[in-house]
């Protein structure tokens, strides 16, 4: 695994997304009930940052197309789109790290890397 610091715990607010760019790749970090999640931040339908969309519980909605995705898994919930890539994440002290080498598609879906 290749863990990479992407944010501090203090920079991720509950109920909001923190967009980050890692080597040109748009990723969003979310905090839901004291747990952190990291998924790709661009809607697979057309370019729109999901972090600009409406977040409700464990769901993020694309601000342009209305597609909905489960934040904790990356699974597409509403349209015939591929699932989002989920990045393994861990917290060490005040640092949020993602495993930059291991993109993990939702196990029940067909996300492409």
N, C-alpha and C positions, 0 to 999 in steps of 0.2 A: 504494500500500500504506500501511496505517496501523499501524506497528509499535508495540506496547505492552509495557512491561516487566511481567512477571508473577511473576518469581522470580529468585533468585540461583542460580548453578551449585552453590554449596555446600549449598543447601537440598534438592537432588534427589539422593537416594541410589540407587545402582545396585540394581536388583531390587525397588524400591518405587515407589509412585505418590505424587506430591505434588498433592493437590487444591487448586485455586484457584477463586475466584469472580470473574468479570469482568463487571461490570454486570448481576449477577443470573444469569449463565450459569455452570453448573458445568463446569469443565474439569479434566483431569488431565494432569500433566507426568510423563513417564517417561524414565529413562536406561537405555539398553540398549547394552552394549559401547561406551561413550564417545560414543554418539549420543543426542540428545534428541528426544522426540516429544510432540505435544500433540493430544489427542482429547477429544471431549465425554465427560463423566464420569457421565452418567445412562443407565442401561440403557433402550433403547427399548421393552421389554416392559412394565415397570412401574417405578415410581420406586425405584431402588436405586443407590447410588454405586458405580461400578465400582472406584474407588480402594480400597474396602473389600474387594474380592475377591482371589482367589488369582492371583498373577502368576507365570508360568513362561515363561522365555525371552521371546518376542515375543507372548505371549498373556496376556490378562486375562480372568478368569471372573467373571460376575455372582455376588455373594454370595447372592442370593435365588433365582435361577432357573437358574443353571448355564450360561447362554448364554456363549459364548466369542467374543472379538474379537481380531483381530490388531492389536497396538498400533501398528505402523509404518504401517498403512494405514487402520485403522478398519473393515476388512472383518469382517462377521459370519461366523464359522466353523462354528457348530453348530446354529442353528435358523433358521427362516424369519422372521428379523427384518431390519429395514433395517440398513444399515451405519452406523457412527458418523461424525460430522463430524470431519474432521482439520483442524487449524489449522496453517498454515505457521509455522515456528519458526526462529529464528536465535539464535546466542549472540554477544554482543559483550562481550568482557572477562569479567566475572563476572556479567553480566546475561543472563537468558533473556527473549526477546521473542517475541510471537506477532503475526501479522498479523490484527488483529481484524476487518477488513473482509472478508477472503477466506477463508470457510469452504470447505474442499475435500472433497467427498465422494469416497470410494474410486472410482477410475476404472472398475472393473469392476462396481460395484454401483449401487444406486438410493437412496443416502442423500438424505434431504430436508433442506433447510436451514431 
